[in-house]
Amino acid sequence: EEEAALLRLCQRVCTGKEPEAASFYREQGNQEFGRRRYRVALRLYSKAASHEPPGSPEVSVCFANRSAALFHLEHFEVCLEDIARAESHGYPDRLLPKVLLRKAECLLCLGRSQDAADALSVVESKIRMDGLMTSPTHQTLLKKLSQLKVKLHEKERCPEPAQEAYADVQGKSEIWEENDSISGASSSLSLNFDTERGRHLVASQDIVPGQSLLKEEAFVSVLCPGESLSLQDSETAWDTRVTNADLYCHRCLSQLLASVPCRGCSYAKYCSQDCADMAWEQYHRTECSLGALLLTLGVFCHVALRTVLLAGFAEVNRLVEWSHSGDKDPHNPRAGCKCLSEAPEAGAGTRGIPGCNDSGRYHSSYQAVFHLLPHVEQHSPEHKFLCTLSVVAICKQLQEAGLHAAVLNQESSEQWPKPKTSEQTSDELSPELKTVAEAMLRHVLQLQCNAQAITVMQELGPGDGAVVNKKPVRLATAFFPVLSLLNHSCCPNTSLSFCGTAATVRASQPIPRGQEIFHCYGPHECRMRAAERQQLLSQYFFECHCRACLEELESDVKSVASMRNSFCCPSCRAPMQGEEDLLCCSNEACATSVSRENLSCRLHDLQQQIKRALDLLRARRADQAIKTLLKCQMDAGNFLSPEHLLMGEMEDHLAQVYATLGKWQEAARHLKKSIGIVEMHHGPSSVETGHELFKLAQILFNGFAVSEALSTIQRAEEILSVHCGPQSAQMQELQEMKTCLSELPRSILQRT
């Protein structure tokens, strides 16, 4: 019954090619292009291309149309790539001159005059070969050809001077010395093991804030579709929403502009043909036909399958066999599993630590992934049953679809052992797929404690405003075996950032020699109380004894998060207190009491009103959005503490609205209030404060408040360089703003 329900759900998820859908998206793209909404048209043409069979005339039209949108958005290099794709997919000969003229114009814009001249010669000869020189279409093409020739002649006569590159835009490269024993780790760390903390990293020397401690590529990552963003307002027969699956490369996670669709399904999209080919060879040729099933079962099952595909059957089989026997040497295929909570033998050094190779080095490898703790005994029987069912469903689908050869890394299914006649109708998995299923089940169980979310700062709204508002969103789920060595703390001493599939851990504060390196798994002392943190951390099967938890649980003092996110008395504005359903005013002269449920309902209603205000902003009704947010502020002041995070969020939203109206001083005033509240919650040197200062720098830059903008940029750089590093996108933009302001004439700088 469970399996039947699973398959029924799977049937509602379609990842195959749908020509009817492609036709719809292409037509919608044409309509948006006609309205000059080129970004929306770009996304719709990409969705259309993903549904067309490769090599069809229709897919070539999608690429050609998308090249037109890219040209209007001034992405000339990518436009040329799409024109080449349209030609390679057999773009109709009668339409080719128009596309070739676009190619020539792109080349002119890029300063490639000789290539542009060659392209114009090809167009001219093609138009003449057609012979219909008097038709209106050809007359239009000839007129455009003549205009481009004039433009080419002007460029050849007066070539544009080469632009000088900014001297320090890329920033200084970081000093890095890699650890001899831990791949991707700094030489300032050492790998330790004890029965209480398990494997963990410790500072082997004093570490300063901002110092890089770990740089690791994910062993495996799977993109999460995430929330849908609507492209159009009206409901249609086909889904016009976009998700992360439309916005990021499914292999390297780089942001997509003009995606390369998978040859077999409509779901997977890539940033380049190279990424598409590598994904196909490594894992997607197996996953492609299972797309609907994998989306239905969830990302953990998908990560587990991709992990074994990347590792290769030989390595998977070696480690599964090792886990069955009693030998402690993982390099012996006949060897068995040592209990991972067992301490290494004395004098063994790192060689005795689970996951290390025979020379004592801890690699970001499949062996390290295999040795992550699955916590088999701690998972509930119900959870283990569902995980097993999901894994078996995938393996049965692999067997029935004849994909066993790809799973075993064989060239063809002829190398697969032929089943006996009695086995041909059996529902039982082959011995090889049973090995694969066992490894996959281990990985699904490991992921509950060892899955790492890859996050990205994603733009909110259309992204065409002068001030870019961003928030962190979960982009993918991954295995980082070296990063998994870090234990949790609710007051961590590191910051984690991502660039594509690469993770970087930096020290967020001074770390003395001998101190353990900590990472926050999610529950942070600034965001929630100790009791809430402990409840969330229960999924990791440990009780947190970090400094923040011990201080809060062992004393009667309320946490910073609970005090600042508390309710205030509707009568006298004093803080409300009480742990039960009935809250009482802390002011002894005021006898007001209110039910927690009543205040929680008011908070929910307030959040809904704020959401409506943001909808008004997206609909470009800024004046109404301001009125709604100001009313929300008045309502909130009657029952929320002045330091409540929601009060800061409303100030931030007001700043955003005023920025869209070009009222920079008003926007800066509200954002400064928001920054004050963020600093109270997260600290003046936190990454959250850094992101807010980045927004303030943008507002001051656009408002031409030069002196204040420069000082804000400097403070934002000091914070973000520690948490994100000098090469991050925000640091690059801050450098560009500073360079631009510094080059202004001295007379202007003195006035501002």
C-alpha positions in Angstrom: 0.0 0.0 0.0 2.8 2.4 0.9 4.6 1.6 -2.4 1.4 2.1 -4.5 0.7 5.4 -2.8 4.3 6.4 -3.5 4.0 5.6 -7.2 0.7 7.4 -7.5 2.4 10.5 -6.0 5.3 10.0 -8.4 3.0 10.0 -11.4 1.9 13.6 -10.6 5.6 14.8 -10.9 6.6 15.1 -14.6 10.2 15.6 -15.6 9.9 14.3 -19.2 9.9 16.3 -22.4 6.5 17.9 -23.1 6.3 19.6 -26.6 2.9 21.0 -25.7 4.4 22.7 -22.6 7.4 24.0 -24.7 5.0 25.6 -27.2 3.1 27.3 -24.4 6.2 28.6 -22.7 7.6 29.9 -26.1 4.4 31.7 -26.8 4.3 33.2 -23.3 8.0 34.3 -23.8 7.1 36.0 -27.1 4.3 38.0 -25.3 6.7 39.1 -22.5 9.3 40.0 -25.1 6.7 42.2 -26.8 6.1 43.9 -23.5 9.9 44.5 -23.2 10.0 42.3 -20.0 13.2 40.7 -21.2 14.2 39.0 -18.0 10.8 37.2 -17.7 11.0 36.3 -21.4 14.5 34.9 -20.8 13.2 32.5 -18.1 10.2 31.4 -20.2 12.4 30.7 -23.3 14.6 28.6 -21.0 11.6 26.6 -19.8 10.5 26.1 -23.4 14.0 24.8 -24.4 14.0 22.3 -21.5 10.8 20.7 -22.8 11.8 20.4 -26.5 13.6 17.3 -27.8 17.2 18.0 -28.6 18.0 18.6 -32.3 14.5 19.7 -33.1 13.8 22.9 -35.1 11.6 24.0 -32.3 14.5 24.0 -29.7 16.6 26.0 -32.2 13.8 28.6 -32.3 13.9 28.7 -28.4 17.6 29.4 -28.4 17.3 32.1 -31.1 14.5 33.8 -29.3 16.4 33.7 -26.0 19.4 35.2 -27.8 17.2 38.2 -28.6 16.3 38.7 -25.0 20.0 38.4 -24.0 20.9 41.0 -26.6 18.5 43.5 -25.1 19.9 42.8 -21.6 23.4 43.4 -23.0 24.7 39.9 -22.2 26.5 39.8 -25.6 28.9 36.9 -24.9 26.0 34.6 -23.8 23.9 35.9 -26.7 26.6 34.6 -29.1 26.5 31.2 -27.3 22.8 30.9 -27.8 23.1 31.9 -31.5 25.7 29.1 -31.9 23.3 26.7 -30.2 20.4 27.7 -32.5 22.6 27.1 -35.5 23.8 23.7 -34.3 20.3 22.6 -33.6 19.2 23.3 -37.2 17.7 26.8 -37.1 15.5 27.3 -40.2 17.5 28.7 -43.1 14.9 31.3 -44.0 15.2 32.9 -40.6 19.0 32.7 -40.3 19.9 36.2 -41.7 18.1 38.0 -38.8 20.0 35.9 -36.2 23.3 36.4 -38.1 22.8 40.2 -38.0 22.3 39.9 -34.2 25.5 38.0 -34.1 27.3 40.7 -36.0 25.9 43.4 -33.7 27.0 41.5 -30.6 30.5 41.2 -32.0 30.5 45.0 -32.7 29.4 45.7 -29.1 32.3 43.5 -27.9 34.8 45.4 -30.0 35.6 42.4 -32.2 35.5 44.3 -35.5 37.0 41.7 -37.8 34.7 39.0 -36.6 31.7 41.4 -37.1 32.9 42.2 -40.6 33.1 38.5 -41.4 29.6 37.9 -40.0 28.2 40.8 -42.1 29.7 39.3 -45.3 28.0 36.0 -44.6 24.7 37.7 -44.0 25.0 39.8 -47.2 25.8 36.8 -49.4 22.9 34.8 -47.8 20.4 37.5 -48.5 21.5 37.8 -52.1 21.3 34.0 -52.5 17.6 34.1 -51.4 16.9 36.3 -54.4 13.7 38.0 -53.0 15.4 41.4 -52.5 12.1 43.3 -52.9 10.1 41.6 -50.2 9.4 43.8 -47.0 11.3 41.4 -44.8 14.4 41.5 -47.0 14.2 45.3 -47.2 14.2 45.4 -43.4 17.2 43.1 -43.3 19.1 45.2 -45.9 18.4 48.4 -43.9 19.7 46.8 -40.7 22.8 45.4 -42.7 23.5 48.9 -44.0 23.3 50.4 -40.5 25.7 47.9 -39.1 28.1 48.5 -41.9 28.1 52.2 -41.1 28.7 51.4 -37.4 31.5 49.0 -38.3 33.2 51.7 -40.5 33.0 54.2 -37.6 34.5 51.7 -35.1 37.4 50.9 -37.5 38.0 54.6 -38.1 37.8 55.6 -34.4 38.6 52.6 -32.2 37.5 52.9 -28.6 40.3 53.2 -26.1 40.8 50.1 -23.9 39.2 50.4 -20.5 41.5 50.5 -17.6 40.9 47.8 -15.1 40.5 48.8 -11.5 43.7 48.1 -9.6 42.4 46.4 -6.5 38.9 45.2 -7.4 39.9 41.5 -6.9 41.4 42.2 -3.5 44.4 40.5 -2.0 44.7 36.7 -2.1 44.5 35.0 1.3 47.6 33.3 2.8 46.9 29.6 2.9 49.0 26.6 4.1 47.2 23.3 3.8 47.2 20.7 6.6 49.3 17.6 6.0 46.8 15.3 7.7 43.4 16.8 6.8 42.6 17.7 3.1 41.3 21.2 2.7 42.1 22.2 6.3 44.5 24.9 7.4 47.8 23.9 9.0 46.6 25.7 12.1 44.2 22.8 12.9 44.7 19.3 14.2 42.3 16.3 14.2 41.5 14.8 17.6 39.3 12.0 18.9 37.7 11.1 22.2 34.7 9.1 23.3 32.7 12.1 24.5 33.2 14.4 21.5 34.1 11.9 18.8 36.2 13.3 15.9 36.8 17.0 16.2 39.1 19.8 15.1 41.3 21.8 17.5 43.4 24.9 17.0 47.1 23.9 17.0 48.1 27.6 17.1 46.5 30.9 17.9 44.0 31.9 15.2 42.9 35.5 14.3 39.4 36.6 13.1 38.9 36.2 9.4 41.5 33.5 9.0 40.5 30.7 6.7 40.4 27.4 8.5 38.8 25.0 5.9 38.1 25.0 2.2 36.3 22.0 0.9 34.4 21.0 -2.3 31.3 19.0 -1.6 31.8 15.3 -2.2 28.2 15.3 -3.5 25.5 17.9 -3.7 21.9 17.9 -5.0 20.1 21.1 -5.8 16.8 21.7 -3.8 14.0 23.1 -6.0 13.0 25.5 -3.1 10.1 28.0 -3.2 8.4 29.0 -6.4 8.7 32.5 -7.7 5.9 33.6 -10.0 6.9 34.9 -13.4 3.4 36.0 -14.3 0.3 37.1 -12.4 -2.3 35.0 -14.1 -3.0 31.3 -13.6 -2.3 29.2 -16.7 -2.5 25.6 -17.8 1.2 25.2 -17.4 3.3 26.3 -14.4 5.0 29.6 -15.2 6.7 29.8 -11.8 10.5 29.5 -11.4 12.4 27.7 -8.6 16.0 27.3 -7.8 16.0 24.4 -10.3 15.5 27.0 -13.0 17.9 29.6 -11.6 21.1 27.5 -10.7 23.2 24.9 -12.5 22.3 21.4 -11.3 26.0 20.4 -11.2 28.2 23.3 -10.1 25.4 25.5 -8.6 26.5 28.6 -10.4 23.7 31.1 -11.2 22.0 30.5 -14.6 21.5 33.1 -17.2 20.9 31.0 -20.3 20.6 27.3 -19.3 21.7 24.3 -21.2 18.9 21.7 -20.9 19.4 18.0 -20.3 19.2 15.9 -23.4 16.7 13.5 -21.7 14.5 15.3 -19.2 13.0 18.8 -18.6 14.2 19.1 -15.0 18.0 19.2 -15.1 19.6 22.4 -16.4 23.3 23.4 -16.6 25.4 26.5 -17.0 27.4 25.1 -19.9 27.6 22.1 -22.2 30.7 21.0 -20.3 28.7 20.9 -17.0 25.9 19.0 -18.8 28.3 16.4 -20.3 30.2 15.9 -17.0 26.9 15.5 -15.0 25.7 13.0 -17.6 28.8 10.9 -17.5 29.1 10.9 -13.7 25.5 10.3 -12.5 22.7 11.9 -14.6 22.5 9.1 -17.2 21.3 7.0 -14.4 19.2 9.6 -12.6 17.6 11.1 -15.7 14.7 8.7 -16.1 14.2 8.5 -12.3 13.6 12.3 -12.0 10.0 12.1 -10.9 10.6 9.3 -8.4 13.6 11.2 -6.9 11.7 14.4 -6.6 8.8 12.6 -4.9 11.0 10.7 -2.4 13.0 13.8 -1.4 16.5 15.2 -1.5 18.0 12.8 1.0 17.3 9.8 -1.2 18.6 11.7 -4.2 21.9 12.5 -2.3 22.2 8.9 -1.3 21.9 7.6 -4.9 24.2 10.2 -6.3 26.8 9.5 -3.6 27.1 5.8 -4.6 27.1 6.7 -8.3 30.0 9.2 -7.8 31.9 6.7 -5.6 31.7 3.9 -8.1 30.5 0.4 -7.4 33.9 -1.1 -6.7 34.6 1.4 -3.8 31.0 1.0 -2.5 31.3 -2.8 -2.6 34.7 -2.7 -0.8 33.4 -0.6 2.1 30.1 -2.5 2.4 32.0 -5.8 2.6 34.4 -4.3 5.1 31.5 -3.3 7.3 30.3 -6.9 7.4 33.6 -8.4 8.8 35.6 -7.9 11.9 38.9 -6.6 10.6 39.7 -3.0 11.6 41.6 -2.2 8.4 39.2 -0.4 5.9 41.7 -0.9 3.1 41.4 -4.7 3.4 38.2 -5.6 1.4 37.7 -8.5 3.8 38.0 -6.3 6.8 35.2 -5.3 9.1 33.7 -2.3 10.8 35.2 -0.8 13.9 32.7 0.9 16.3 33.1 4.6 15.5 32.6 5.5 19.1 35.6 3.4 20.1 38.8 5.4 20.8 41.8 4.7 18.5 44.6 2.6 19.9 47.3 4.4 21.9 50.1 5.7 19.7 48.1 5.3 16.5 47.8 9.0 15.9 45.4 10.0 13.2 45.8 6.6 11.6 43.6 5.1 14.2 40.8 7.7 13.7 37.9 6.3 11.6 37.8 7.7 8.1 41.6 8.2 7.8 43.6 6.3 5.2 46.5 4.0 5.9 48.9 6.9 6.1 46.7 8.7 8.7 45.4 11.4 6.3 41.7 12.4 6.4 40.6 13.0 2.8 37.3 14.4 1.5 36.6 11.0 0.0 34.0 8.3 -0.2 35.8 6.4 2.6 35.3 9.5 4.8 31.7 9.8 3.8 31.1 6.1 4.6 32.6 6.6 8.1 30.2 9.4 9.1 27.9 8.2 11.9 24.6 6.8 10.7 23.2 6.5 14.3 21.3 3.3 13.4 20.3 2.6 16.9 18.9 6.1 17.6 16.6 6.3 14.6 13.0 5.2 15.2 11.8 1.9 13.6 9.2 3.8 11.6 11.8 6.1 10.2 14.1 3.3 9.3 11.2 1.4 7.6 10.3 4.5 5.4 14.0 5.0 4.5 14.3 1.3 3.5 11.1 1.4 1.5 12.3 4.5 -0.4 15.8 3.0 -1.1 14.2 -0.2 -2.3 11.8 1.7 -4.6 14.8 3.4 -6.3 16.8 0.2 -6.7 13.8 -1.7 -8.1 13.2 1.1 -10.6 16.9 0.9 -11.6 16.6 -2.8 -12.1 13.3 -2.6 -14.0 14.6 0.2 -16.2 17.8 -1.7 -17.1 20.1 0.9 -15.6 22.1 -1.6 -13.6 25.1 -1.3 -16.0 25.3 2.4 -15.4 25.1 1.8 -11.6 27.9 -0.7 -11.7 30.0 1.6 -13.9 29.9 -0.8 -16.8 29.9 0.2 -20.5 26.9 -1.9 -21.4 24.4 -4.2 -19.9 26.1 -7.2 -21.6 28.6 -7.2 -18.8 25.8 -7.7 -16.2 25.5 -11.3 -15.1 22.5 -13.0 -16.8 19.8 -14.0 -14.4 18.6 -17.6 -14.3 15.2 -18.3 -15.8 13.7 -18.8 -12.4 15.0 -15.3 -11.3 13.6 -13.4 -14.3 10.2 -12.9 -12.9 11.5 -12.5 -9.3 10.9 -9.2 -7.5 14.1 -9.7 -5.6 17.0 -7.3 -6.2 20.2 -8.6 -7.7 23.1 -9.1 -5.2 24.9 -6.1 -6.6 21.9 -3.8 -6.2 21.4 -5.2 -2.7 24.9 -3.9 -2.0 24.0 -0.5 -3.5 20.8 -0.4 -1.5 22.7 -1.1 1.8 25.1 1.7 1.1 22.2 4.1 0.1 20.3 3.3 3.3 23.4 4.0 5.3 23.8 7.4 3.6 20.1 8.3 4.1 20.4 7.7 7.8 23.7 9.6 7.9 22.1 12.6 6.3 19.9 13.4 9.3 23.0 14.4 11.3 25.5 15.1 8.5 23.6 16.8 5.7 25.0 20.3 5.1 22.7 23.0 3.6 24.5 25.0 0.9 23.1 28.5 1.1 23.2 31.5 -1.2 22.3 35.2 -0.8 19.4 35.4 -3.2 17.9 38.7 -4.4 14.3 39.5 -3.3 12.1 41.1 -5.9 12.9 41.7 -9.6 16.6 42.6 -8.9 16.4 45.7 -11.1 16.4 48.3 -8.4 19.3 50.6 -7.3 19.4 48.8 -3.9 19.6 45.0 -4.0 17.8 43.3 -1.1 19.0 39.8 -0.4 18.3 37.0 2.0 20.1 33.6 2.5 18.2 30.6 1.0 18.9 26.9 1.0 20.2 26.0 -2.4 21.4 22.4 -2.1 22.0 19.5 0.3 25.4 18.1 0.4 28.0 15.8 2.1 31.1 17.6 3.3 33.1 14.9 5.1 35.8 17.3 6.5 33.3 20.0 7.5 31.3 17.3 9.3 34.3 17.0 11.7 33.2 20.3 13.3 31.0 19.9 16.4 28.1 22.2 17.2 28.0 25.2 19.5 25.1 27.7 20.0 27.8 30.4 20.2 30.2 29.2 17.5 33.7 30.7 16.8 33.5 30.3 13.0 31.5 31.5 10.0 30.6 29.4 7.0 30.2 30.7 3.5 29.7 29.1 0.1 30.8 29.7 -3.5 29.0 27.2 -5.7 29.7 23.7 -4.3 32.7 24.9 -2.2 32.5 25.7 1.5 34.8 28.0 3.4 35.0 28.1 7.2 36.6 31.3 8.7 37.3 32.2 12.3 34.7 34.7 13.5 36.7 35.6 16.7 40.1 35.0 18.1 40.7 31.3 18.8 43.5 30.5 21.2 45.7 27.4 20.7 44.1 24.3 22.1 40.5 25.5 21.8 38.0 23.4 19.8 36.7 24.7 16.5 32.9 25.0 16.6 30.2 25.4 13.9 26.5 26.2 14.5 24.1 23.5 13.1 21.2 26.0 13.1 20.0 26.8 16.6 21.9 29.9 17.7 21.8 31.7 21.0 20.8 35.0 19.3 17.7 33.4 17.7 16.1 31.2 20.3 16.1 30.2 23.9 18.1 27.2 25.3 15.0 25.0 25.6 14.0 25.6 22.0 17.6 25.0 20.9 17.8 21.7 22.7 14.5 20.6 21.2 15.8 21.3 17.6 19.2 19.7 18.3 17.5 16.4 19.4 17.5 15.4 15.7 21.3 15.1 16.0 21.0 12.7 19.0 23.0 14.8 21.5 22.3 17.3 24.2 24.2 20.6 23.8 26.6 21.5 26.6 28.0 24.6 24.9 28.8 27.7 27.0 25.6 29.5 26.0 23.4 26.6 26.9 25.1 25.9 30.3 25.0 29.6 31.3 21.3 29.9 30.5 20.1 26.6 31.8 22.1 26.8 35.1 21.0 30.3 35.9 17.6 32.1 36.3 18.7 34.8 33.8 16.5 34.9 30.6 18.2 34.5 27.3 19.0 37.6 25.2 16.7 36.1 22.4 13.7 35.7 24.8 14.1 39.2 26.3 14.3 41.0 23.0 11.7 39.0 21.2 9.2 39.3 24.1 5.7 40.9 24.3 5.1 44.2 26.1 2.1 45.2 28.2 -0.8 46.7 26.0 -1.5 49.2 28.8 1.9 50.5 30.1 4.4 49.0 27.6 6.4 47.2 30.3 7.6 43.7 29.5 5.2 40.8 30.0 6.4 37.9 32.0 5.3 34.3 32.8 6.0 30.9 31.4 2.4 29.6 31.3 -0.5 30.6 29.0 -1.3 33.7 31.1 1.2 36.5 30.9 1.3 39.3 33.5 2.7 42.8 33.3 6.1 43.1 35.0 5.2 46.5 36.3 3.8 46.0 39.8 1.6 49.1 39.6 -0.1 47.6 36.5 -2.4 44.6 37.0 -2.8 43.8 33.3 -2.8 40.1 32.3 -3.2 38.7 28.7 -3.3 35.2 27.4 -0.2 34.1 25.4 -2.6 32.8 22.7 -4.2 36.2 22.3 -0.8 37.9 21.8 0.4 35.2 19.5 -2.7 35.6 17.3 -2.0 39.4 17.1 1.5 38.6 16.1 0.3 36.3 13.3 -2.1 38.9 12.1 0.7 41.5 12.1 2.9 39.2 10.0 0.1 38.8 7.5 -0.3 42.6 7.2 3.5 43.0 6.6 3.2 40.3 3.9 0.4 42.3 2.2 2.6 45.4 2.3 5.4 43.6 0.5 2.9 42.3 -2.1 1.9 46.0 -2.7 5.6 46.9 -3.1 6.1 44.1 -5.7 3.0 45.4 -7.5 4.7 48.9 -7.6 2.1 50.5 -5.3 4.7 52.1 -3.0 2.5 54.7 -1.4 0.0 52.1 -0.2 2.9 49.9 1.0 4.2 52.7 3.2 0.7 53.4 4.7 0.3 49.7 5.5 3.8 49.4 7.1 3.3 52.5 9.2 0.0 51.1 10.5 1.8 47.8 11.2 4.4 49.7 13.2 1.7 51.5 15.3 -0.1 48.1 16.0 3.2 46.4 16.9 4.1 49.1 19.4 1.1 48.2 21.4 2.2 44.6 22.2 5.8 44.0 21.1 9.0 45.1 22.8 10.8 47.9 21.0 13.8 45.5 20.4 11.7 42.8 18.9 13.2 41.6 15.6 10.0 42.2 13.8 10.3 45.9 14.6 13.6 45.9 12.9 12.2 44.1 9.9 9.5 46.7 9.4 12.1 49.5 9.5 14.1 47.5 6.9 10.9 47.1 4.7 10.2 50.9 4.9 13.8 51.6 3.9 13.3 49.3 0.9 10.1 51.1 -0.2 11.6 54.6 0.2 14.7 53.4 -1.8 12.4 52.4 -4.7 11.0 55.9 -4.7 14.5 57.4 -4.7 14.0 59.0 -1.3 17.5 58.1 -0.1 17.6 60.1 3.1 14.4 58.6 4.4 15.5 55.1 3.4 18.8 55.6 5.3 17.0 56.8 8.4 14.8 53.7 8.6 17.6 51.3 7.8 19.8 52.8 10.6 17.0 52.0 13.0 16.9 48.4 11.6 20.7 48.1 12.0 20.4 49.2 15.7 18.0 46.3 16.4 20.1 43.8 14.4 23.2 44.8 16.4 21.3 44.3 19.7 20.3 40.7 18.7 23.4 39.5 16.7 26.2 41.8 17.8 27.9 44.8 16.1 30.5 42.5 14.3 28.0 39.8 13.2 27.5 38.8 9.6 23.9 39.9 9.9 25.0 43.4 10.8 27.5 43.3 7.9 24.6 42.5 5.4 22.6 45.4 6.8 25.5 47.8 6.5 26.0 46.7 2.9 22.5 47.8 2.1 23.0 51.1 3.9 26.2 51.6 1.9 24.1 51.2 -1.3 21.5 53.7 -0.2 24.1 56.3 0.9 26.0 55.7 -2.4 22.8 56.3 -4.5 21.9 59.3 -2.3 25.3 60.8 -3.0 26.1 61.1 0.8 29.8 60.5 0.0 31.5 60.9 3.4 28.9 58.8 5.2 28.9 56.2 2.4 32.7 55.8 2.6 32.7 55.3 6.4 29.8 52.8 6.1 31.6 50.9 3.3 34.7 50.7 5.5 32.8 49.3 8.5 30.9 46.8 6.2 34.2 45.7 4.7 35.7 45.1 8.2 32.8 42.8 9.1 32.2 41.0 5.8 35.9 40.3 5.2 36.0 38.3 8.4 32.8 36.3 7.7 32.8 36.0 3.9 36.4 36.7 2.8 37.8 39.3 0.4 36.7 37.6 -2.8 32.9 37.5 -1.9 30.5 39.3 -4.2 29.5 41.8 -1.6 33.1 42.7 -0.9 33.7 43.2 -4.6 30.7 45.5 -4.9 31.9 47.5 -1.8 35.3 47.9 -3.4 33.7 49.2 -6.6 31.6 51.7 -4.8 34.6 52.9 -2.8 36.7 53.3 -5.9 33.9 55.2 -7.7 33.4 57.6 -4.7 37.2 58.1 -4.2 37.6 59.2 -7.8 35.1 62.1 -7.4 36.6 65.6 -7.7 37.9 67.0 -4.4 35.4 69.9 -4.6 32.5 67.5 -4.5 34.0 65.4 -1.7 34.4 68.5 0.4 30.7 69.5 -0.1 29.4 66.0 0.8 
